[in-house]
Amino acid sequence: MDVLTAQWDDTTRLPDPELLDQASALGRVLVSQDEDLLAEAAQWQRAGGEFAGLIYAHQRSITTARFIDDLQLIALGVSPRVFCFDLIFSGEGKGRRRDGSGGAP
């Protein structure tokens, strides 16, 4: 799995819209537990904005180990093109896409 953290990319202080732009410019899906970023991505999506995708898990609904396991399964089974302009939710075994379909996409 190819990972680039916000710390390595020096983007820890970017506002959420700029973070979405940066990730998209790099062709990378964002992984976050930040509710504000989730809200921003959902707003962009409703407005027809483009971004590379977001995988989100609520901090209290999933352990770090489970989140990493879910990310590995998603990375193994999904082409990055599937994520374009999409939100994926992980947590408590739900793994639901924003459209409500079940399981890992």
N, C-alpha and C positions, 0 to 999 in steps of 0.2 A: 504494500500500500504506500503510495507516494503522499507524504504529508508535508504541508508548509504551515507552520503556526504563525499567528499574528505577531508573536515576539520575533521570530526569525525574519519576517517580512517587514518589521518595523511599522505595523499598522494598528497597534494596540490602542491608539488614541484617535483613530479615524472615526468620524461620525458614521452612523449606520449606512446612509445612502452612499457615501464614498467607499465604505467597505464592500458593499454590494457591487459597485462599479469596479473596484480593484480585483475582486475575485473573478468577476466576469471577464475582465481584460486578460487575466491569467488563465482563463478557461477552467477555473477551479470551483467545485461545489463547496459552499460554506457548511461548517459543522458548528452548532452553537447550542447553548443552553440559556441564551439571553432572550427574554421575552420581548424586549424592545426591538431587537433585530428581527424576531419573528413577526411582530406587528408591522415593521417597516417593509419586510419582504411581501407580506400579505397585501399591504397597501399598494406596493409597486405592481403586484400581480393583478389586482383589481383595476388598476389604471392602464394595464397593458404594457407595463415596463418590462424590460428584458434583464434577466440575471441568470447566472450559471446554475443556480439551484441552492437549496438550503435543506440540511438535515437537522432537525430540532428534537431535543429531548428536554422535558421539564426537569429541573434539578432534583426535585423531591420524588419523582416517579420512576427513577431508574438509577441503578448503581453504576459507578464508573466502569466496572468490569463488564456489566451487561451492555452498556453503551458501546464500548469498544468491540464486543462480540457482534453486536448488531451492525456496526460500521464495517467490520470485516466481511460479514455476510453480504451486505449491500455492495461493497466494493467488488466482491467476487462474482456477483450475479447480475450486475446492472452496468450497462454501457453509460458513460458520462452523458451521452446525448439524451438519455431518458430523463435526466435531471433538469434539463433546460426549462427555465421558468416555472419550476415546480417546488413544492414544499413536501418534505417527507418527515413524518413524525415517528419517533422511537420512544418506547417506554412501556413498562409493565406488560410486555408481551403483545402490545397492540400493533406496533409497526405499521400504522395506518397512513396512507397517503391523504393529502388534503381533500381528495374527492371521496374519501370514506372507504375505498377498496381495502381489503384486508391483506395482512402479511407483508413481507418484504416485497417491494415491487419487482 
